[in-house]
Amino acid sequence: MEEKLVARRLAIVPTTNCSLKCRLCCDFLNGPVKRRDIPLEDVCRDIDACFALFDRVEWLQFVGGEVFVYRDFPRLLDYVRKYRERFDRLIIETNGTVFPNEDGQAAILAYGGDVTIMVSDYGKLSRARERFIAFSEQNGVDLRLKKYYGEDQYYDGWIDNNNPHDLKEPGDVLEVNAKNCPQALCRNMHCFNGKLHRCSNSCFMLEMGLFPPKDGDFVDLRDASKSREEKREIIREFYTRARRSCRYCRFKYEPILPRHPAAEQLQEDVI
């Protein structure tokens, strides 16, 4: 009997548009990665492709950019309800700058007690924070605030993974560090524009054109030349060895890297 393929975390990225422009953006949305929306029909097609590969998903996450600036986000939340029996929990990640409209609120409430809103709380930048708190209290929605301002910031603040370049680590050192990377340990897969990656850094480093695509480093969800089992095997191998992005990424040193105040802005709000 074939072993079931379970995604611990499957993050869907419908947009790289964001309401902030952070100097140390971990997704490189401060310049190298183009800000854009992925058309709703394409996001839905990619979600269908993911659920055709996975037997079950523990956390189905929606991340950006900022998901609440994505105009079709309510429709997207409605769409994934067709897979409600296939994932354990819906996670929505937001920077707390934009509060969902009535359609968005209704789409969230349709998940009852099976949805969590995670707000990265940037103090005065997260101007919709109090509305999220009130929404949570009035409707019994699970809300998590991650404090990223002042003293005692979540995880002591941010790291600097900007200006990625080949770190030229010896192969054995690279392999050990890649296997112990926090992104790898939490199995933080990201789906963006037709591709399923092992982590956000693989996703966005490829998006910024840092290196050419390499077969096996990601799953091309729209590639009909590979069978379902071939794609599932790539996923099974995601965390067994370092990938090209690992050579360029400092995130694997996250536990020992210096911390910086979160969300320092390069300019005023973008959206």
Buried (B, 14 or more C-beta within 10 A) or exposed (E): EEEEBEBEBBBBBBBBBBBBBBBBBBBBBBEBBEBEBBEBEBBBBBBBBBBEBBEBBBBBBBBBBBBBBBBBBBBBBBBBEEBEEEBEBBBBBBBBBBBBEEBBBEBBEBBEEEBBBBBBBBBEBBBBBEEBBEBBEEEEBEBEBBBBBEEEBBEEBBBEBBEBEEBEBEEEEBBEBBBEBBBBEEBBBBBBBBBBBBBBBBBBBBBBEBBEEEEEBBBBBEEEEBEEEEBBBBBEEBBEEBBBBBBBBBBBBBEEBEEBBBBEBEEEEBE
